Amino acid sequence: MKREIVLAHVALITAGFLFGANYWIAKGLMPKYLSPTPIIVFRTAGASLLFGILLLFNKWKKIDLNDWWLIALCGLTGVTLNQYLFFAGLNFSSPVETSVLHTISPLVVVLLAWIWIKEKVGWFKGAGILFGFIGAIVITLSGKEINFSSQHFQGNILILLNITAYSVYLVFAKPLMQKYPPVQVVSLIFFFGFLFFIPFGIKSIFTPDYASFPPYIWQSIIYVVVGTTFLTYLLTVYALKPLQAGTVGFYIYMQPLISGGIGIVTGREILNGGKIFGAVLIFVGVFIINIYSFRRNEKKA
């Protein structure tokens, strides 16, 4: 059990790095080269294909009739709505403001998990979430001025809806991952997400001037499809089986840390005391959550 828990946390850390880089990479695609809609078509179609291929090498377990609606709901919230709202919000907002808003996601996940699947929230876990929340806020706001102009405000509202959709997905996907093979579940979730989005997005893929795309734009699209979509969802569903949904949701606090680090390396962010302090708080929060997870599973053993 301990090895499974360790690997689950490693998977979430890896997903955090992939997600953190996505703020800058995805922003570079919009709005000059692509709008959010064709990006989502590429993401859902590409990931559905990759998961479908992966599914060929895994055993299929018959799904109960009552669970199909839950899988469809996860496809709608975790893929269709989550991805479109993220890119639409990021298109109007900035990587900094998006990072700030995403720091409330673990709180939403914990609340929904407590309401719907009765996950317990103790003081230990609550303290870890609080440290991570404060650290993420410190990093993303350090040396920044948040803009609440009308366009940015619209983007921020879309990001808040994105957070809610993804939180619902994490909570409802949790029992599915425990009942069925994770690869089978996420493959079906992406298939439904792709079906839901196609009627709204199919025309958009014929609009961009693909011949004018420089090589780095194609590389960015591949990263968004393979890295930020296929790999991150695969890593997340793997972690959802042994860990609580609230614990998985906590790792979103890594994203401002990674995003800020990329900004510093590329010269778009300046390293200061606030960012260092925020990073320390996040690592303290991760440490507390990890100790909580290990103690919880030791009691079950």
Backbone hydrogen bonds, N-H to C=O, Kabsch-Sander energy under -0.5 kcal/mol:
donor,donor_aa,acceptor,acceptor_aa,energy
5,I,1,M,-2.1
6,V,2,K,-2.6
7,L,3,R,-2.5
8,A,4,E,-1.8
9,H,5,I,-2.0
10,V,6,V,-2.2
11,A,7,L,-2.3
12,L,8,A,-1.8
13,I,9,H,-2.2
14,T,10,V,-2.3
15,A,11,A,-2.3
16,G,12,L,-2.1
17,F,13,I,-1.8
18,L,14,T,-2.0
19,F,15,A,-2.8
20,G,16,G,-2.6
21,A,17,F,-1.8
22,N,18,L,-1.0
23,Y,19,F,-0.8
23,Y,20,G,-0.7
24,W,21,A,-0.6
25,I,21,A,-2.1
26,A,22,N,-2.8
27,K,23,Y,-1.2
28,G,24,W,-1.5
29,L,25,I,-0.5
29,L,26,A,-1.2
30,M,26,A,-0.8
30,M,27,K,-0.6
33,Y,29,L,-1.2
34,L,29,L,-2.3
39,I,35,S,-1.1
40,I,36,P,-2.0
41,V,37,T,-1.8
42,F,38,P,-2.5
43,R,39,I,-2.5
44,T,40,I,-3.0
45,A,41,V,-2.5
46,G,42,F,-2.5
47,A,43,R,-2.6
48,S,44,T,-2.1
49,L,45,A,-2.0
50,L,46,G,-2.3
51,F,47,A,-2.9
52,G,48,S,-2.2
53,I,49,L,-2.2
54,L,50,L,-2.2
55,L,51,F,-2.2
56,L,52,G,-0.9
56,L,53,I,-0.7
57,F,54,L,-1.3
58,N,55,L,-1.6
67,D,64,D,-1.4
68,W,64,D,-0.6
68,W,65,L,-0.9
71,I,67,D,-2.1
72,A,68,W,-2.4
73,L,69,W,-2.1
74,C,70,L,-2.2
75,G,71,I,-2.1
76,L,72,A,-2.2
77,T,73,L,-2.8
78,G,74,C,-2.7
79,V,75,G,-1.1
80,T,75,G,-2.3
81,L,76,L,-3.2
82,N,77,T,-1.1
83,Q,79,V,-2.0
84,Y,80,T,-1.8
85,L,81,L,-2.6
86,F,82,N,-1.8
87,F,83,Q,-2.1
88,A,84,Y,-2.7
89,G,85,L,-2.2
90,L,86,F,-2.8
91,N,87,F,-1.8
92,F,88,A,-1.0
92,F,89,G,-0.5
93,S,89,G,-2.7
98,T,94,S,-2.5
99,S,95,P,-2.1
100,V,96,V,-2.2
101,L,97,E,-2.3
102,H,98,T,-2.0
103,T,99,S,-0.7
103,T,100,V,-1.1
104,I,101,L,-1.5
105,S,102,H,-1.5
108,V,104,I,-1.8
109,V,105,S,-2.7
110,V,106,P,-2.6
111,L,107,L,-2.0
112,L,108,V,-2.7
113,A,109,V,-3.0
114,W,110,V,-2.0
115,I,111,L,-1.8
116,W,112,L,-3.0
117,I,113,A,-1.2
119,E,113,A,-1.8
122,G,120,K,-0.5
126,G,122,G,-2.3
127,A,123,W,-2.4
128,G,124,F,-1.7
129,I,125,K,-2.2
130,L,126,G,-2.2
131,F,127,A,-2.5
132,G,128,G,-2.2
133,F,129,I,-2.5
134,I,130,L,-2.5
135,G,131,F,-2.5
136,A,132,G,-2.5
137,I,133,F,-2.0
138,V,134,I,-2.5
139,I,135,G,-2.3
140,T,136,A,-2.4
141,L,137,I,-2.2
142,S,138,V,-1.4
144,K,141,L,-2.3
146,I,144,K,-0.6
148,F,146,I,-0.5
153,F,149,S,-3.1
154,Q,150,S,-2.0
155,G,151,Q,-2.1
156,N,152,H,-2.6
157,I,153,F,-2.1
158,L,154,Q,-1.9
159,I,155,G,-2.0
160,L,156,N,-2.2
161,L,157,I,-1.9
162,N,158,L,-2.1
163,I,159,I,-2.5
164,T,160,L,-1.9
165,A,161,L,-2.4
166,Y,162,N,-2.3
167,S,163,I,-2.2
168,V,164,T,-2.2
169,Y,165,A,-2.0
170,L,166,Y,-2.4
171,V,167,S,-1.9
172,F,168,V,-2.4
173,A,169,Y,-2.4
174,K,170,L,-1.2
176,L,172,F,-0.7
177,M,173,A,-2.4
178,Q,174,K,-1.3
179,K,175,P,-1.2
180,Y,176,L,-2.5
185,V,181,P,-2.0
186,V,182,P,-2.7
187,S,183,V,-1.9
188,L,184,Q,-1.9
189,I,185,V,-2.4
190,F,186,V,-2.3
191,F,187,S,-1.9
192,F,188,L,-2.5
193,G,189,I,-2.5
194,F,190,F,-2.6
195,L,191,F,-2.2
196,F,192,F,-2.6
197,F,193,G,-1.4
198,I,194,F,-1.9
200,F,197,F,-1.1
201,G,197,F,-1.7
202,I,198,I,-2.2
204,S,201,G,-0.6
205,I,201,G,-0.7
205,I,202,I,-0.8
206,F,203,K,-1.4
207,T,204,S,-1.3
210,Y,208,P,-1.3
212,S,209,D,-1.6
213,F,210,Y,-1.5
217,I,214,P,-1.2
218,W,214,P,-1.2
219,Q,215,P,-2.2
220,S,216,Y,-2.0
221,I,217,I,-2.3
222,I,218,W,-2.3
223,Y,219,Q,-2.2
224,V,220,S,-2.5
225,V,221,I,-2.3
226,V,222,I,-3.1
227,G,222,I,-0.6
227,G,223,Y,-1.5
228,T,223,Y,-2.2
230,F,225,V,-2.2
231,L,226,V,-2.6
232,T,227,G,-1.3
233,Y,229,T,-1.9
234,L,230,F,-1.9
235,L,231,L,-2.7
236,T,232,T,-2.3
237,V,233,Y,-2.5
238,Y,234,L,-1.6
239,A,235,L,-1.8
240,L,236,T,-1.8
241,K,237,V,-0.8
241,K,238,Y,-0.5
243,L,239,A,-1.8
248,V,244,Q,-2.1
249,G,245,A,-2.6
250,F,246,G,-1.3
251,Y,247,T,-0.7
251,Y,248,V,-1.0
252,I,249,G,-1.6
253,Y,250,F,-2.4
254,M,251,Y,-1.6
255,Q,252,I,-1.2
257,L,253,Y,-0.7
258,I,254,M,-2.6
259,S,255,Q,-3.2
260,G,256,P,-2.6
261,G,257,L,-2.0
262,I,258,I,-2.4
263,G,259,S,-2.0
264,I,260,G,-2.1
265,V,261,G,-2.4
266,T,262,I,-2.3
267,G,264,I,-0.9
268,R,263,G,-2.2
269,E,263,G,-2.0
276,I,272,N,-1.9
277,F,273,G,-2.7
278,G,274,G,-2.5
279,A,275,K,-2.3
280,V,276,I,-2.1
281,L,277,F,-2.0
282,I,278,G,-2.1
283,F,279,A,-2.3
284,V,280,V,-2.3
285,G,281,L,-2.4
286,V,282,I,-2.7
287,F,283,F,-2.3
288,I,284,V,-2.4
289,I,285,G,-2.5
290,N,286,V,-2.4
291,I,287,F,-2.4
292,Y,288,I,-2.4
293,S,289,I,-2.5
294,F,290,N,-2.5
295,R,291,I,-2.5
296,R,292,Y,-2.4
297,N,293,S,-2.1
298,E,294,F,-2.0
299,K,295,R,-1.8
300,K,296,R,-1.0
301,A,297,N,-1.4
